[in-house]
Amino acid sequence: MTQTPPDRLSNDPRSPYYDEATLARGIGIRFNGEERTNVEEYCVSEGWIRVAVGRALDRRGNPMTMKVNGRVEPWFRDAE
């Protein structure tokens, strides 16, 4: 496996950007210089993360999310 995290990754198994092997390895996200633990999806090239908004759920029972723009820096936790 490569030492560089993917450009885009999602926690949702229904997403085309979901990768179970990469998630099992452990991904850390630094957003605008601050480490975030509640990231649902990220994209480095477009510069955004998607985070859950409180405890609200959509009509399908999935957490409501909000897209936030900024500088995204992913890294593998096992490489620390």
N, C-alpha and C positions, 0 to 999 in steps of 0.2 A: 504494500500500500504506500502511496505517496505521502510525503511530509507536508504537503500543501493542502489545506482544506478546500472543498469545492467552492466555486463562485456563488452558488445558490443552494440552499438546503432548507428542508421543511420537516417539522415534527409530525405532520399529518400523513398517515399511510395512504390516503386517497390522492395525494399530490404527486405529480410527475417528478418533483424534486426531492422526494423522500428516498433516503438511502439508509437502510437498517444497519449495515456494517459500519458506516461512518458514524452514525449516532451511537452505536455500541462502544466505539472507540473513545467517545467523549469529545465534545466541542465546547470551547469557551468563546464568548463573544465580548469584545470590548467595543462599546458604542460611544463615540465622541469622547474617548479617553476614560470612560467609566465601565467597569465590568457589569454585565447584565446577566441575570439568571432566568428571566421570564420571557425569553425570545422564542416565538413560535416558528418564525421563518426569517431568513435574511437573504440579502443579495448584495454582494460586495461591489460589483460593477455599476449597479444603479444607485447604490448608497442608501439603502433603507433596511429597516427591520420591521417585523410585525409582532406586536405584543398584545397579550390578553388585556382586556379592559374590565377590571374588577371581577365580579362573579357572574356577570350577565351572560346569558346563553342565547344563541339564535334559535330559530324555529326547529332546527334539526338536532338541537342539544349540544352543538359545538360552542366553544367559548367565542364571544365577540372579540374581534381584534381591531387594532388600529395600526396604520402604517406611519412610521416616524422616519424622517429623512435625516441623514448625517453620515459621519465617517464610520465604517464598519470594519473591524479587524478580528477575523476568526482565527483560532489556533486549536491544536489538538491538546487536550488535557494530559494525555499520556506522554507527551513530549516535554512536559515541564520538569 
